[in-house]
Each structure stands twice: as structure tokens, then as C-alpha cells.
Amino acid sequence: MNKQELIVAIAADSGLTKADSKKALDAFISATSKSLKKGDRVALVGFGSFSVSKRAARKGRNPQTGKEIKIAAKKVVKFKPGAELSKNVK
């Protein structure tokens, strides 16, 4: 499902217009991004939680040449599904 298909599904389930559904989805993405950027955790009970984790610098290998390279440390977004979501997917 891509973003446009998600907007159509939200509009169908909620009774909102597609335009309002797009605004709601964009607002959710924006609010979640801002919160994660600050280092906060975003938890949606039953659905799951988004958090930021630090990944340490490490050594890797270029698969084409086999040469060792340095991979810089960075922050990554993690998603942990909630119990209800996990139950519905099975």
C-alpha cells in the first residue's frame, strides 16, 4: 500500500474527504517526525511504538572489492509492533 492508497482507505473508513484524510496523514507524519527528531518515543497503544536508537560506528566491507570501509555512527528509527497489531497480522 502506498501513501495514496492509504489516503483512500482512511477516507473510506472514516467518512472524511480524501483532502481531509491527506491533511490528517500529513499531520501525523509531521508530528511523529518532529517528536522523533527531539528523541521522544511515539507510542500508539495496540498499534506499536516508534523510537530512535543510536547505531555505533563500525567496520564493514565493500562487497565489490572486499576492501574494509568505515561505517559512520548514526541514529535510526525503530518500530516495535503492539500486541493487537501482531495478533491481527497472524
Disulfide bonds with the S-S distance in Angstrom:
none
